[in-house]
Structure formats: structure tokens, C-alpha cells
């Protein structure tokens, strides 16, 4: 559902300065083949330099049936960018001593089949995709069930596992069900729907007035629909067509490019979380028994890498026909976000955008 750590690391290695100084903004987005098609889906793109929008593009329609054009207010499913919201909710609860990041998941899921596994896996393992829990769901074999399955129903198969893929904390394996579990933990601890907790504690404080979170078929209206190109036609691929789409903890946040920038600003200003929490969220989390030859790049739950000597925080998203990317380089005052309702080559687009920004001085080249 989201790009693997290895792909992000490869992408980081190939991000080099763009030599074509006449590159136009309209060829930054890779994988977009609908430019000349009437009433085709598209994307919203926003680049900010030191709080000034330096480039924005809105192409296509948010709903083929209505023909409504995509604009700055259009809501898209953000896919796995949603995981960062769930992570901040967990971190706030830890800061308030309502839970500990070192709590074993058996504390919250006492019915876990293998009690020893339930004791071994900690909350921080879920946040860093290092739990070792296998994803033993079979969404395409049981697509009817998974078309409407919620967080609890997506997490239930994981609770039946009797073996780990690796020792918790020793390796990385991207896990969507881990965040279904984290959403359920928020719910247990707060006594609120986890969606409501995030709306109150993050959306409202950040000024994200339009943003919402999947809750059953919600949002049933007012949002973009996603599509896949099948032959010469567009086939809708979101709620009701894409298995596991209803599992919201891993990919349920709907937002627009403007409000995701509000979110980034709220992180910087410590508006919804203490400075200590924000530092923790964007620091590679120590895993003492790490055994992989590739170092971890996971914060809680941001991917942390370097671009031309600058620390970069990012997260991609992909769900049904939606793709997304969120990139921040705070020391350069740089922010980039793209949300689409058609599949894009998201890492290639990121490479183009970063090199475009480098070429125009929005990001300094520290490698010179």
C-alpha cells in the first residue's frame, strides 16, 4: 500500500542535480498520461519555499461522473501518509502517560493466539515497521469480506499468527495491519473513536477544517474518486472496489494539499504536540537488536533520509487509484505535496520536483 524502505533508499541515491535548466513544471509529474483526455482524473501539486507557494498545479477532475475539476480544496485519500497522524496520536498518549511505547501488544489484545509473540511485540515495533508480524490476510481471495472490513477485521487475522518473520526490532518489513492495531489502541485508551480523537487533537488544532477520515463508507460524498486506466476507459477503484480500503488506520485520512501544509506548519510550531514529541517523531528510532545490513530510516512514523546534504522527512501513499507524497526539508523551508486520483510514478516525480527545486535555488546544494 506504500513504497518500501528499499525503494526510498534507492530513490535517495539517484536524486541528483537536474542539468536541464529549462525543465518546465508540466513535465515534473511522471506516470500521468491523461493530460490530453477530456474529463480525466488528475492531481493537485503544491511546492512551498519559506511559507510562500512557489508552484501549484491542478489537473483533471475529482469525479468523472460530475466532471468537477480538481482545485486546492479537493479532498484526496492520502493513503499511508495517514500513518503519521496515527503515530502522533500514539505519541501524545505516551507523553500523557496513558500508555508506553514499550508496552507489549498483549496488554491491548489479550486474545492474541500466541501469547509469547504478543509479549515480544511492542508499540514502538508497530510504529517502525519492525514487528516481524506477518501479514497473513488474503484480501483478494476473500475480497467480499475485505471490501468492507474495518480496522478490527483487518487486524484479527494477524492475531492468529503463530510465528514471526524475524525477531521484533531486528529488521524492517512495511506493515499496514500494524497501524490498524495502533488505531484500535488509541480507541481503547481514549474511549473515543480513534478518528474523532485525531480530528479533535490534530485536525482542529492544525486548522484542517475540511480534512476527514474514513469511517465505514464515510466520506460518502464531497471527495475525489480514484481511477485506474483499464484499456481505453477509467475504472473507479476506491471504497467498494478496492479490498482493505475501509481499513482506515493505515490509510484513512482524506485531505488536500493546502491542509497538509497546515499540518506540516503545526508540526514545526509544536501546536498539537510537544517539541519533545516532534523531535522523537522525526529522529531515527533506536532499535538495539537491528540485524539488517541496511540501516533503519524510520522515525515515528516518518521516513528520514538526506537530499543534497539536507535532512528530509517524507511519506508516500498508495491506495486503490490514489497516490500521494509528502516531503519536508525544514532547514531549507521547503515543502512539497502531491495528491492524485490516478496512479503516478511517485518516487520519480519526487526526484523531478527536488531537482527542479534545487535548480531554482529553493533548496541549496550543500554538496558543492
Residue pairs with C-beta under 8 A, 6 or more apart in sequence:
1 79
1 80
1 176
1 244
1 250
1 251
1 317
1 318
1 319
2 79
2 80
2 83
2 174
2 176
2 251
2 315
2 316
2 317
2 318
3 316
3 318
3 346
3 347
4 174
5 129
5 172
5 174
5 294
5 296
5 297
5 298
5 303
6 294
7 347
8 297
8 303
8 305
8 314
8 316
8 347
9 294
9 297
9 305
11 347
11 350
11 351
12 305
12 306
12 307
14 351
15 307
15 308
15 350
15 351
15 354
15 355
16 355
17 308
17 355
17 358
17 359
17 365
18 352
18 355
18 356
18 358
18 359
21 359
23 352
23 355
23 356
23 359
25 55
25 57
25 356
26 35
26 57
27 352
28 45
28 349
28 352
28 353
28 356
29 43
29 45
29 57
29 338
29 344
29 349
29 352
30 344
30 345
30 348
30 349
30 352
31 343
31 344
31 345
31 346
31 348
31 349
32 42
32 43
32 59
32 340
32 342
32 344
33 229
34 40
34 41
34 42
34 59
34 60
34 229
34 342
35 59
39 61
39 64
39 67
40 60
40 61
40 64
40 234
40 342
41 60
41 61
41 62
41 64
41 224
41 225
41 226
41 227
41 234
41 321
41 340
41 341
41 342
42 58
42 59
42 60
42 61
42 70
42 340
42 341
42 342
43 57
43 58
43 59
43 60
43 70
43 338
43 339
43 340
43 341
43 342
43 344
44 56
44 57
44 58
44 70
44 71
44 72
44 74
44 76
44 256
44 257
44 338
44 339
44 340
45 55
45 56
45 57
45 58
45 257
45 336
45 337
45 338
45 353
46 53
46 55
46 56
46 72
46 257
46 258
46 261
46 335
46 336
46 337
46 338
47 53
47 54
47 55
47 56
47 334
47 335
47 336
47 353
47 357
47 362
48 54
48 261
48 333
48 334
48 335
48 336
49 332
49 333
49 334
49 357
49 362
50 333
51 265
51 333
54 360
54 362
56 72
56 257
58 69
58 70
58 71
58 72
58 74
59 70
60 69
60 70
60 341
60 342
61 67
61 68
61 69
61 70
62 68
62 69
62 70
62 74
62 76
62 223
62 224
62 225
62 341
63 224
63 225
64 225
64 227
64 234
64 236
65 225
70 224
70 341
72 256
72 257
72 258
73 210
73 256
73 258
74 224
74 256
74 339
75 210
75 211
75 212
75 219
75 222
75 223
75 224
75 254
75 255
75 256
76 223
76 224
76 254
76 255
76 256
76 322
76 324
76 339
76 340
76 341
77 214
77 223
77 224
77 226
77 238
77 251
77 252
77 253
77 254
77 317
77 319
77 320
77 322
77 324
78 251
78 253
78 254
78 255
78 260
78 317
78 322
78 324
78 326
78 339
79 251
79 316
79 317
79 318
79 319
79 322
79 323
79 324
80 176
80 250
80 251
80 315
80 316
80 317
80 318
80 319
81 253
81 260
81 315
81 316
81 317
81 324
81 326
82 179
82 213
82 248
82 249
82 250
82 251
82 252
82 253
82 317
83 179
83 249
83 250
83 251
83 301
83 315
84 281
84 301
84 302
84 315
84 326
85 198
85 202
85 253
86 179
86 182
86 183
86 186
86 194
86 198
86 249
86 250
86 301
87 127
87 182
87 281
87 300
87 301
88 202
88 272
88 273
88 277
88 281
89 186
89 194
89 197
89 198
89 201
89 202
90 99
90 101
90 123
90 127
90 182
90 185
90 186
90 300
91 101
91 273
91 277
91 280
91 281
91 300
92 201
92 272
92 273
92 277
93 99
93 186
93 189
93 190
94 100
94 101
94 123
95 273
95 274
95 276
95 277
98 189
98 190
99 123
99 185
99 189
100 123
101 122
101 123
101 124
101 127
101 300
102 122
102 123
102 124
103 122
103 123
104 118
104 119
104 120
104 121
104 122
105 112
105 118
105 121
105 122
105 123
105 126
105 181
105 185
106 112
106 115
106 118
106 119
108 181
108 184
108 185
108 188
109 118
109 155
109 159
109 181
109 184
110 118
111 159
112 118
112 159
113 159
113 160
113 161
113 162
114 161
114 162
114 163
117 133
117 161
117 162
117 163
117 164
120 164
120 167
120 168
121 131
121 132
121 133
121 168
122 168
122 169
123 182
123 185
124 285
124 300
125 131
125 132
125 168
125 169
125 178
126 175
126 178
126 179
126 181
126 182
127 178
127 182
127 285
127 298
127 300
127 301
128 169
128 172
128 285
128 287
128 296
128 298
128 300
128 301
129 172
129 173
129 174
129 175
129 178
129 298
129 301
130 168
130 169
130 170
130 171
130 172
130 173
130 287
130 296
130 298
131 164
131 168
131 175
131 178
132 164
132 165
132 166
132 167
132 168
132 170
132 171
132 173
133 158
133 161
133 164
133 165
133 175
133 177
133 178
134 158
134 161
134 163
134 164
134 165
135 158
135 175
135 176
135 177
136 157
136 158
136 160
136 161
137 146
137 154
137 157
137 158
137 177
137 244
139 146
139 243
139 244
140 243
143 243
145 153
146 154
146 243
146 244
147 240
147 241
147 242
147 243
147 245
147 246
148 216
148 246
149 243
149 244
149 246
149 247
150 216
150 246
150 247
150 248
151 180
151 181
151 183
151 184
151 194
151 247
151 248
151 249
152 180
152 184
153 247
154 176
154 177
154 180
154 244
154 247
155 177
155 180
155 181
155 184
157 177
158 177
158 181
165 171
165 173
166 173
166 291
167 289
167 291
169 287
169 288
169 289
169 290
170 287
170 289
170 290
170 291
170 292
171 290
171 291
171 292
172 292
172 294
172 296
172 298
176 244
176 247
176 250
176 251
177 247
177 250
178 250
179 249
179 250
179 301
180 247
180 249
180 250
181 249
182 249
183 194
183 248
183 249
184 194
184 249
186 194
186 197
186 198
187 193
187 194
187 197
190 197
192 200
193 215
194 249
195 213
195 214
195 215
195 248
195 252
198 213
198 253
199 212
199 213
201 272
202 208
202 263
202 266
202 272
203 209
203 211
205 266
205 271
205 272
206 259
206 262
206 263
206 265
206 266
206 271
206 272
207 259
207 262
207 266
208 255
208 259
208 262
208 263
209 259
210 255
210 256
210 259
211 253
211 254
211 255
211 256
211 259
212 218
212 219
212 223
212 253
212 254
213 248
213 252
213 253
213 254
214 239
214 245
214 246
214 248
214 251
214 252
214 253
214 254
215 248
215 252
216 246
217 239
217 240
217 246
219 254
223 254
224 322
224 341
225 236
225 238
225 341
226 236
226 237
226 238
226 319
226 320
226 321
226 322
226 341
226 342
227 234
227 235
227 236
227 237
227 321
227 341
227 342
228 234
228 235
228 237
228 320
228 321
228 342
228 343
229 235
229 342
234 342
235 241
236 321
237 320
237 321
238 245
238 319
238 320
238 321
238 322
239 245
239 246
241 320
242 319
242 320
242 321
245 251
245 319
245 320
251 317
251 319
255 263
255 339
256 339
257 337
257 338
257 339
260 326
260 337
260 339
261 335
261 337
264 326
264 328
264 335
265 271
266 272
267 273
267 278
267 281
268 330
270 278
273 281
280 299
280 300
281 299
281 300
281 301
281 302
282 299
282 302
282 304
282 313
283 299
283 304
284 295
284 296
284 297
284 298
284 299
284 304
285 296
285 298
285 299
285 300
287 296
290 296
297 303
297 304
297 305
298 304
299 313
301 315
302 313
302 314
302 315
303 313
303 314
303 315
304 311
304 312
304 313
305 311
305 312
305 314
306 312
307 329
307 354
307 363
308 358
308 363
308 364
308 365
308 366
308 367
309 365
309 366
309 367
310 329
310 331
310 332
310 363
310 364
310 366
311 329
311 330
311 331
312 327
312 328
312 329
313 327
313 328
313 329
313 330
314 325
314 326
314 327
314 328
314 350
315 325
315 326
316 323
316 324
316 325
316 326
316 346
316 347
317 323
317 324
317 325
317 326
318 324
318 343
318 346
321 341
321 342
321 343
322 339
322 340
322 341
323 338
323 340
323 342
323 343
323 344
323 346
324 337
324 338
324 339
324 340
324 346
325 336
325 337
325 338
325 346
325 349
325 350
326 336
326 337
327 334
327 335
327 336
327 337
327 350
327 353
327 354
328 334
328 335
328 336
329 335
329 363
332 362
332 363
332 364
334 357
334 362
334 363
336 350
336 353
336 354
336 357
338 344
338 346
338 349
338 353
354 363
357 363
358 365
